[in-house]
Amino acid sequence: MSAQDWKALCAARKQRQLEQLPKEWAITLPPADQRNVLEIPRSCGLLTARELEITDTVNVDVLLDKLRTGQWSSVEVTTAFYKRAIVAQQLTNCLTEIFIERALARAKEVDDYLKTFGQPIGPLHGLPISLKDQFCIKGLETIMGYAGWIGKVAERDSVLVEVLYECGAVPFVRTNVPQTLMWGETYNHVFGRTTNPFNRYMTPGGSSGGEGALVALHGSPLGVGTDIGGSVRIPSAFCGLYGLRPSYERLPYCNAVNSQIGQESVLSVLGPMTNSIEGVKAFTKAIIDAKPWRKDPLSVRKEWSDREYALGDHGNGGTMCFAIMWDNSVIKPHPPIVRAMEITKKALEAAGHTVIDWENHRHLEIYTNGESIFAADDATDLLHDCELSGEPLIQTMSPDTDAHEYALDEPMARTIVGERRHLSAYELWQLHREKRELRKSHLDHWEATASKTGTGRPVDAIISPVAGYAACPHGCNSDCFYTAFCNFLDYAALVFPVTFADKELDGVALPHAFYNHEDEAVYKLYDPELWHGLPVGLQLIGRTQEEEGVIAMTEIVDKTLKAFKQANDVRV
C-alpha cells in the first residue's frame, strides 16, 4: 500500500470517528493556545447541574452506592459521563471507539435488572468504565494505533469485558494509544495525538494516555489501562490520578490485543486508573472476586485476601517502615518530584512511621536485561503490523512542527542495549535466566533490610518517583526505568498524587555529577515556569502478588498525606 493509501485510510477512519460525535454535544472550543482546559467541562454549558454533580463525584464508592440503591440510574450516570467524555475528546483527543447507543442500551438493561429483581447485578453495578484500545468488545474495531488494523472487528469480548458485564459495569468508550504501545506518550497515525488537560503542550503519558486525559477531565469515573513498562502509572502520575500496576496475571488479560504477543518474560498487565483510591480497590476486588481464572487460563488462582488487605504481613498497619528511592542511579528527578518525596517523608514520620533511604541494587543490570528482552526481535513484531498498511514505524513522539527542544540524541534505553540485532532463541533464554537471577538477588536485598527498619520486618514498601519529571513536553518522555523497574522484577505498584509543581518552590537545582547523557539532558530540560501547576505523583512499590497490601498501604499513605498537608497548611 502506498503512502497515499495508508494516509487516506487513516483520514477516512478519523472522519468516521468525527461523525460519531453528536452535533448537539459540540462545544465552543477554547483557543488552541489555551493550555489548561480542566474547567471547560464545567463552564462550556453542555452539562446540566445534575450531570456536573454526577461527574464531579470522584469517589467511586459513592457512585456505586447511589447506583446500587437506585438514587441515580445507570442511564443518567452513563449519559452524564458520555457527554463529559465527548467534551474531553474535543479538548484532548483522548478517544478511539465511540458507541453511545450501545452503551446506553447496556445501562438500561442494568437499570431494568435492578427494578425487576430489587438487587444489583454485581459489585460494579451500573458504573460506566472506559477501556484502553486493547480490550476487545464484540462487534467493534480494535485498532490499537495501527493503520493496518482499521476494520479489524472483534468476534468476541476480551475476558475483562466478560467479567465487567458479570459485575454489572457499563463499558462505554475506548481510549487512545500510541502506535506499537511501546511509548510513554500517546500518538498514532489513525487518531492522532492526545494532550494533557493540565497543559496541552505536555503529554498525558502513555501508552494509556487516552485514559489519563479522559479520567483527569472526569470524562470517566474509572478507566482500565495496561502496563508493560509504566503505561498505567506514567499517565496516572502525569494526569494526577491513582493507578495500579498489579503483578503478572493477577487480573485477566486473555483475548485482549497487544504488541509483542508471545514475549512472556516481561508481561503486560492491566490495571485501574481513577480519581480516587477507593476506585482502585473497588475495581481490583470486584475483578478478583469474579474468579477470572475460570475464564483466563493464565490468571493466577488467588482469591482476594482480607488478611493481606488488613496488612497482616506489615504489622497489621501499625508502625511501618517505608524506604524512599530518591533516585534510581539512572536519572535524578526534577525538583517538584524531590519535594513530593520530602512531603511524603515528613507526613509519614509525623504519623509515627519510620522512613529510611532505599539503597539501589544492581539497577543498571536490571535495566539492561529488561530492555534487551524487549529488543530481542529487533522490532520484527512492530514492523510486521506496520507493513499491513505500509505506514512507517513511528520513530519519535515529537510534533512535526514547534517541537520542544530536548538535547538528547539517543535514549539510555537504546544505548544500553547496544547494536540492534535479532537474537537467537538461545540468546533470549540466557536473558530470561539472567532475569530470574536478578529477581532473586533483589529479593534477597529487600529481605536484608530487616536489619535496618526497627520493625523486625523488611521494608514494608518503597516510595519512588514515577518518572524523573512531571508531565513533560510532547516528544520528551524518553525514560521509563522508574516504572519498568517494577515490570522487570514483577513488583506490584500504585501511583498516588502528592502535590503540584510550583515555580516558587521548585527552582532549578544545582548541577550534579550526571549518571549518563540522558540524566544530563533531563536536568537541562527542566523549566520551573513551564512545569508550574502540573500534578506530581509518586508510586508505592510492594512485592509480587501483593495487590491487597499495596492498595492498603497506599490508602494509609494517601490519608496521612492529606491530614499532614491540612494540619501544617502545606502549600500544594
Secondary structure, 3 states (H helix, E strand, C coil): CCHHHHHHHHHHHHHHHHHCCCHHHCCCCCCCCCCCCCCHHHHCCCCCHHHHHHHCCCCHHHHHHHHHCCCCCHHHHHHHHHHHHHHHHHHHCCEEEECHHHHHHHHHHHHHHHHHHCCCCCCCCCCEEEEECCCCCCCCECCCCCHHHCCCECCCCCHHHHHHHHCCCEEEEEECCCCCCCCCCCEECCCEECCECCECCECCCCCCHHHHHHHHCCCCCEEEEEECCCCCHHHHHHCCCEEEECCCCCCCCCCCCCCCCCCCCCCCEEEEEECCHHHHHHHHHHHHHCCHHHCCCCCCCCCCCHHHHCCCCCHHHCCCEEEECCCCCCCCCCHHHHHHHHHHHHHHHHCCCEEEECCCCCHHHHHHHHHHHHCCCCCHHHHHHHHCCCCCCCCCCCCCCCCCCCCCCCCHHHHHHCCCCCCCHHHHHHHHHHHHHHHHHHHHHHHCCHHHHCCCCCCCEEEEECCCCCCCECCCCCCCHHHHHHHHHCCCEEEEEEEECCCCCCCCCCCCCCCCHHHHHHHHHCCHHHHCCCEEEEEEECCCCCHHHHHHHHHHHHHHHHHHHHHCCCCC
